[in-house]
Amino acid sequence: MAERSMQAEMTGVNVAGQNLANVSTTGYTRQTVDIETSPSISTEFGSQGTGADVVAIQQAVNTLLNGQIQTQQSASGYWTAQQSALQSAETSLDEFLNGTAATSTTSGNSTTDTGLSGQLTGLFNAFQAVATSPTSIPARQALVSQAQTLATTFNQIDSQLDATKTSLNTSLTDGVSSANTLISGIAQLNGQIASAESGGGTPNDLLDEREQDLENLSNLTNIQTSTGTNGAVDVSIGGQSLVSGNKVLDTLQTYDASSDGSGQLLIQTATGGVNLTLTGGSMQGTIDARDGELATMQNSINTLASTLINQVNTISSAGYSLTGSTGANFFNGTDASNITVNSALVNNPSLIQASGSATASGDNSIALQLADLATATQAGLNNETFGDSYDVTVAGLGDALQTANNQVSNQSAVTNMLATQRSSTSGVNIDEEMTNLMSFQRAYEASAELVTTVNQMMQTVNNMKTS
């Protein structure tokens, strides 16, 4: 009886020590010792106890909270990915998009804002300056310079958005690789857990490791889990079974869903080739940011550039230069990616067609029409002016980022609340474990004293027999 007690209390000491050792270990679940009275024996005086036995070392786990945390991990991953993507776009585009925050260069008494908003205003002001002095070569040179700066900014914005898209695709590919690693790890852990449980053991550390993998996978994408045989957890994503017991049925891969090979990467199963519709997680957050707000912004900027090209060229090509030439375009290109100023005008600003008459070089009617584009609404821009259309585009990015920031904050609060609830059940409390440790220690010492007492009694009996 004393031996059983000492073994039970030593197990309790070991478990308390294990809990204390892992007080800072992420994903660790507090373990408890289940001690039960060992089978009694019948005597002539009645039933007599035989001590106590350890029957199990269990986890203080709340499966309901674990499931809720997995769900919240998917939501948190989604909005965090959105936030990260939009912040990256805001940071890389701020110099070109945000006129008020952009740097400025001063030349004489004029200040040229490097932001796109200021450059659009600068272009129309430069047209107005040519209208004021139609034959002034310096005014025409300033117009060409301003137009070149604007075109370069359009080019840079398009390049930055392409770079951001490439970065998001890389992030998506990395996410798929991480998901496949976790899928393989979960299947392997299922096998190890089943093997341990079939031998009568309780693989608590393996269960913690698998739960951590499930939560990490949930952060990448929304998963569906079900309890399999022998303690296994089966995993499905988008309705497709990927893990069954210790077997990996399929993995994930990216594929290009665009018809022109532009890199609109989405997710499908690698072996089955089934296109998946994800409903959460960082991978879907990345996809939605790329194909949502960032794609909308790039389309809007391209539409802004192409409308500017068409409107300026339509008016300018009908005018006449100082040499009497006509019919030339002011801008070349079709959108933000390739807009440039006609090289002939760059080399010879006198060829700018600002006059409405081939014989009246001092006429400014065409230049005035070009300057008036600043306040003219455009059908191709939802009946907004160039400046207003641009402001809506920038505001859209800001609103989307604000929404993502709010959602990340909300999800963080919910996740922290659930983590606190789980910690109260499954987390290690140092004070509680120290109390348990001292209790086990005292019980062990008492059981050892029982051995000493019985030994002394046996010696007394032996001495009585030999005397």
C-alpha positions in Angstrom: 0.0 0.0 0.0 2.8 2.4 0.9 4.6 1.5 -2.3 1.6 2.2 -4.4 1.1 5.5 -2.7 4.7 6.6 -3.2 4.5 5.7 -6.9 1.3 7.7 -7.2 2.7 10.7 -5.4 5.9 10.6 -7.4 3.9 10.6 -10.6 2.0 13.6 -9.2 5.4 15.4 -8.6 6.5 14.6 -12.1 3.4 16.0 -13.6 3.5 19.1 -11.5 7.1 19.6 -12.5 6.2 19.1 -16.2 3.5 21.8 -15.9 5.9 24.2 -14.2 8.6 23.5 -16.8 6.1 24.4 -19.6 4.4 27.4 -18.0 5.7 29.6 -20.9 5.4 27.0 -23.7 3.0 28.1 -26.5 0.2 25.6 -27.0 0.9 23.6 -23.8 -2.1 22.2 -22.1 -2.0 21.7 -18.3 -1.9 18.0 -17.3 -3.5 16.4 -14.3 -3.0 13.1 -12.5 -6.1 10.9 -12.0 -5.6 8.8 -8.8 -8.1 6.3 -7.7 -8.4 3.9 -4.8 -6.9 0.6 -5.7 -9.1 -2.5 -5.5 -9.9 -3.5 -1.9 -9.7 -7.0 -0.5 -12.1 -8.8 1.7 -11.1 -9.8 5.2 -12.9 -11.3 8.1 -13.3 -7.8 9.5 -14.7 -6.5 6.2 -13.4 -4.8 3.1 -9.8 -3.5 3.5 -8.2 -0.9 1.3 -5.0 -1.5 -0.6 -4.0 2.1 -1.3 -4.2 4.1 -4.5 -3.1 3.8 -8.2 -2.5 6.3 -11.0 -5.1 5.5 -13.6 -4.4 8.3 -16.1 -2.5 11.5 -16.9 -5.0 13.7 -18.6 -5.1 17.1 -20.3 -7.3 19.9 -18.9 -8.6 20.5 -22.4 -11.8 22.3 -23.6 -12.5 21.0 -27.1 -15.3 23.6 -27.6 -12.9 26.5 -26.9 -10.3 24.9 -29.2 -12.8 24.8 -32.0 -13.8 28.4 -31.4 -10.2 29.5 -31.4 -9.6 27.7 -34.7 -12.5 29.6 -36.2 -11.3 32.9 -34.9 -7.8 32.1 -36.1 -9.2 31.9 -39.7 -10.9 35.3 -39.3 -7.8 36.9 -37.7 -5.6 35.5 -40.5 -7.9 36.9 -43.2 -8.0 40.4 -41.9 -4.4 40.6 -40.9 -3.4 39.6 -44.4 -5.7 42.3 -45.8 -4.3 44.8 -43.5 -0.7 43.9 -44.4 -1.4 44.0 -48.1 -3.1 47.4 -48.0 -0.5 48.9 -45.7 2.2 47.7 -48.1 0.3 49.4 -51.0 -0.2 52.6 -49.0 3.5 52.7 -48.0 4.9 52.0 -51.5 2.4 54.4 -53.3 2.2 57.2 -50.8 4.8 59.4 -52.5 3.0 59.1 -55.8 -0.7 59.1 -54.6 -0.8 61.3 -51.6 0.0 64.8 -52.9 -0.2 66.4 -49.4 2.3 64.0 -48.0 4.7 63.9 -50.9 7.9 65.8 -51.0 8.2 69.0 -53.0 10.9 70.7 -55.1 11.1 74.4 -55.3 12.3 76.2 -58.4 12.1 80.0 -58.3 8.7 81.0 -56.9 6.9 77.8 -58.0 6.6 74.6 -56.0 5.9 71.3 -57.9 4.3 68.6 -55.8 5.5 65.1 -56.5 2.1 63.6 -55.7 -0.2 62.6 -58.6 -2.9 65.1 -57.4 -0.5 68.0 -57.5 0.9 66.9 -60.8 -2.5 66.8 -62.5 -3.2 70.3 -61.2 0.3 71.3 -62.4 -0.5 70.0 -65.9 -3.7 72.0 -66.3 -2.0 75.1 -64.8 0.8 74.7 -67.4 -1.8 74.6 -70.2 -3.3 77.8 -68.7 0.2 79.4 -68.7 0.6 78.6 -72.4 -2.9 80.1 -73.0 -1.8 83.2 -71.3 1.4 83.4 -73.4 0.7 81.3 -76.5 4.1 82.2 -78.2 6.3 81.8 -75.1 8.8 79.0 -75.6 9.7 78.9 -71.8 6.0 78.4 -71.0 5.8 75.5 -73.6 9.0 74.0 -72.2 7.5 74.1 -68.7 4.4 72.4 -70.0 6.4 69.6 -71.6 8.4 69.1 -68.4 5.2 69.0 -66.2 3.6 66.5 -68.6 6.7 64.3 -68.5 6.8 64.3 -64.7 3.1 63.3 -64.6 3.6 60.5 -67.2 6.6 59.2 -65.2 4.5 59.1 -62.0 1.7 57.2 -63.8 4.4 54.7 -64.9 5.8 54.4 -61.4 2.4 53.9 -59.8 1.6 51.1 -62.3 5.0 49.5 -61.6 4.5 49.7 -57.8 1.1 48.1 -58.1 2.5 45.3 -60.2 5.3 44.8 -57.7 2.8 44.6 -54.9 0.8 42.1 -56.8 3.9 40.0 -57.3 4.7 40.2 -53.6 1.2 39.1 -52.7 1.5 36.1 -55.1 4.8 35.2 -53.4 3.1 35.4 -50.1 0.3 33.1 -51.4 2.7 30.6 -52.7 4.6 30.6 -49.3 1.2 30.1 -47.5 0.4 27.0 -49.7 3.9 25.6 -48.8 3.3 26.2 -45.1 -0.2 24.6 -45.3 1.2 21.5 -47.0 3.8 21.1 -44.3 1.1 21.4 -41.6 -1.1 18.9 -43.4 1.7 16.4 -43.6 2.5 17.0 -39.9 -1.1 16.5 -38.8 -1.3 13.2 -40.6 2.0 12.1 -39.1 0.9 13.1 -35.6 -2.4 11.2 -36.1 -0.4 8.1 -36.7 1.8 8.6 -33.6 -1.2 9.4 -31.4 -3.0 6.3 -32.6 0.0 4.1 -32.0 0.5 5.5 -28.4 -3.2 5.1 -27.5 -3.3 1.6 -28.8 -0.5 0.8 -26.3 -2.5 2.2 -23.5 -0.7 5.5 -23.3 -2.0 9.1 -23.4 0.2 11.1 -25.7 -0.5 14.5 -24.2 2.5 16.3 -25.8 1.6 14.9 -29.2 -2.0 16.1 -28.7 -0.7 19.6 -27.9 1.5 19.6 -31.0 -1.4 18.5 -33.2 -3.7 21.2 -31.8 -1.0 23.8 -32.5 -0.7 22.6 -36.1 -4.5 22.7 -36.5 -4.6 26.3 -35.2 -1.7 27.4 -37.4 -3.4 25.8 -40.4 -6.6 27.6 -39.5 -4.7 30.9 -39.6 -3.8 30.1 -43.2 -7.3 28.9 -44.3 -10.6 27.9 -42.9 -10.6 24.2 -42.2 -13.2 21.6 -41.3 -12.3 18.9 -38.8 -13.9 15.7 -37.7 -12.9 13.0 -35.2 -11.6 9.9 -36.9 -10.7 6.5 -35.5 -8.0 5.9 -32.8 -8.0 9.5 -31.7 -7.2 10.9 -35.2 -8.5 14.2 -36.5 -9.5 14.3 -40.2 -9.1 17.6 -42.0 -11.0 19.1 -45.0 -10.5 22.4 -46.8 -13.1 23.8 -49.1 -15.1 20.6 -48.9 -12.1 18.5 -50.0 -10.7 15.8 -47.7 -7.0 16.3 -47.3 -6.1 14.3 -44.1 -7.7 11.0 -43.1 -6.1 9.3 -40.1 -2.4 9.0 -40.8 -2.8 9.5 -44.6 -2.5 12.6 -46.7 -5.2 12.3 -49.3 -4.2 15.5 -51.2 -2.3 18.7 -50.8 -2.6 22.3 -52.1 -1.1 24.2 -55.0 -1.6 27.5 -56.7 -2.8 27.9 -60.3 -3.1 31.0 -62.6 -6.8 31.7 -63.1 -6.2 34.6 -65.5 -6.8 34.1 -69.2 -3.7 36.2 -70.2 -1.2 34.7 -67.8 -1.1 37.9 -65.7 -0.7 35.9 -62.4 -4.1 35.8 -60.8 -3.0 32.9 -58.5 -5.7 30.9 -56.8 -5.7 27.6 -54.8 -6.6 24.1 -55.9 -5.9 20.5 -54.7 -2.6 19.3 -56.1 -3.7 15.7 -57.1 -7.4 16.1 -57.7 -7.1 19.5 -59.4 -10.2 20.8 -57.7 -10.4 24.6 -57.5 -11.1 25.6 -53.9 -13.3 28.4 -52.7 -11.6 29.4 -49.4 -13.7 31.2 -46.8 -11.1 32.6 -44.4 -7.5 32.6 -43.4 -4.5 34.6 -44.5 -4.4 33.1 -48.0 -7.9 34.2 -48.9 -7.2 37.6 -47.3 -4.2 38.0 -49.6 -6.3 36.9 -52.6 -9.2 39.3 -51.8 -6.8 42.3 -51.2 -5.0 41.6 -54.5 -8.1 41.1 -56.6 -10.2 43.6 -54.6 -9.0 47.0 -53.6 -5.6 46.8 -55.2 -7.0 45.6 -58.6 -9.7 48.3 -58.3 -7.1 50.9 -57.7 -4.9 49.8 -60.6 -7.9 49.8 -62.9 -9.0 53.3 -61.7 -5.5 54.7 -62.2 -5.3 53.2 -65.7 -8.7 54.5 -66.6 -7.7 58.0 -65.3 -4.5 57.9 -67.4 -6.3 56.6 -70.6 -9.1 59.2 -70.2 -6.5 61.9 -69.8 -4.6 60.7 -72.9 -7.7 60.6 -75.0 -9.1 63.9 -74.0 -5.9 65.8 -74.3 -5.1 64.2 -77.6 -8.6 64.8 -79.0 -8.4 68.5 -78.3 -4.7 69.0 -79.0 -4.7 67.2 -82.4 -7.3 69.6 -83.7 -5.0 72.6 -83.0 -2.0 74.2 -84.7 1.5 74.7 -83.6 3.7 77.8 -83.9 4.9 76.3 -87.2 1.4 75.7 -88.5 1.5 71.9 -88.1 -1.5 70.0 -86.9 -2.8 66.5 -86.2 -0.1 65.3 -83.8 -0.9 63.7 -80.4 0.3 65.3 -77.2 0.6 62.0 -75.3 1.6 58.5 -76.6 0.4 55.3 -74.9 -2.8 53.8 -73.8 -2.8 53.8 -69.9 -0.7 54.4 -66.8 1.8 51.7 -67.7 3.0 53.3 -71.0 1.9 56.9 -71.1 4.6 59.2 -72.4 4.9 62.7 -73.9 5.2 62.8 -77.7 9.0 62.9 -78.3 8.6 65.5 -81.1 7.2 68.0 -78.5 9.9 67.2 -76.1 12.6 68.0 -78.7 10.7 71.1 -80.1 8.1 72.7 -77.7 7.0 75.0 -80.5 5.2 72.1 -82.1 2.7 72.1 -79.2 -0.7 72.7 -80.9 -2.2 75.5 -78.8 -3.8 77.6 -81.5 -7.1 77.2 -83.2 -5.8 78.8 -86.4 -3.0 77.8 -88.7 -2.2 81.4 -89.3 -2.8 83.0 -85.9 0.2 81.9 -83.8 -1.0 84.1 -80.9 -4.4 82.3 -80.8 -4.9 80.4 -77.5 -8.3 78.7 -78.0 -6.9 75.2 -77.9 -4.7 75.8 -74.9 -7.8 77.2 -73.1 -9.8 74.1 -73.9 -7.0 72.0 -72.5 -6.8 74.1 -69.3 -10.6 73.8 -68.9 -10.2 70.0 -68.6 -9.3 70.6 -65.0 -13.0 71.3 -64.2 -14.7 69.3 -66.9 -16.6 66.1 -65.9 -15.7 63.0 -67.8 -18.2 60.3 -68.8 -15.4 57.7 -68.6 -14.7 58.7 -65.0 -18.3 58.3 -63.8 -19.0 62.0 -64.7 -16.3 63.2 -62.3 -13.4 65.5 -63.0 -9.9 64.2 -63.2 -9.1 65.5 -59.7 -12.3 64.2 -58.1 -11.9 60.8 -59.7 -8.4 60.5 -58.4 -9.6 61.6 -54.9 -12.2 58.8 -54.9 -9.5 56.3 -55.9 -7.3 57.3 -53.0 -10.2 57.4 -50.6 -11.1 53.9 -51.6 -7.7 52.6 -50.5 -8.0 54.6 -47.2 -11.5 53.2 -46.4 -10.4 49.7 -47.2 -7.4 50.0 -44.9 -9.5 51.5 -42.1 -12.0 48.6 -42.4 -9.1 46.1 -42.2 -7.6 47.9 -39.2 -11.0 47.9 -37.3 -11.5 44.2 -38.1 -8.0 43.3 -36.9 -8.6 45.1 -33.7 -12.0 43.4 -33.2 -10.6 40.0 -34.0 -7.7 40.5 -31.6 -10.2 41.3 -28.8 -12.2 38.2 -29.5 -9.1 36.0 -29.8 -7.7 37.3 -26.6 -11.0 36.7 -24.8 -11.1 33.1 -26.0 -7.4 32.6 -25.1 -8.0 33.9 -21.6 -11.0 31.5 -21.2 -8.9 28.6 -22.4 -6.0 29.6 -20.2 -8.2 29.6 -17.1 -9.0 25.9 -17.9 -5.9 24.6 -19.7 -3.2 27.1 -18.8 -0.6 26.5 -16.1 -1.1 28.4 -12.8 2.2 28.6 -11.0 0.6 29.0 -7.5 -1.7 26.1 -8.1 1.1 23.8 -9.3 3.4 24.8 -6.3 0.5 23.9 -4.0 0.1 20.6 -5.8 3.8 20.0 -5.7 4.0 20.5 -1.9 0.9 18.3 -1.4 2.4 15.4 -3.4 5.7 15.9 -1.6 4.1 15.7 1.9 2.0 12.6 0.8 5.2 11.0 -0.5 7.0 11.6 2.8 4.1 10.3 4.8 4.0 7.1 2.7 7.7 6.7 3.2 7.1 7.1 6.9 4.5 4.3 6.6 7.2 2.0 5.2 9.5 2.9 8.1 6.7 2.2 10.6 5.8 -1.2 9.1 9.5 -2.1 9.0 9.8 -1.3 12.7 6.7 -3.3 13.5 8.1 -6.3 11.5 11.3 -6.1 13.4 9.5 -6.1 16.7 7.5 -9.2 15.7 10.7 -10.9 14.5 12.4 -10.1 17.8 9.5 -11.4 19.8 9.7 -14.7 17.8 13.4 -15.2 18.3 13.4 -14.2 22.0 
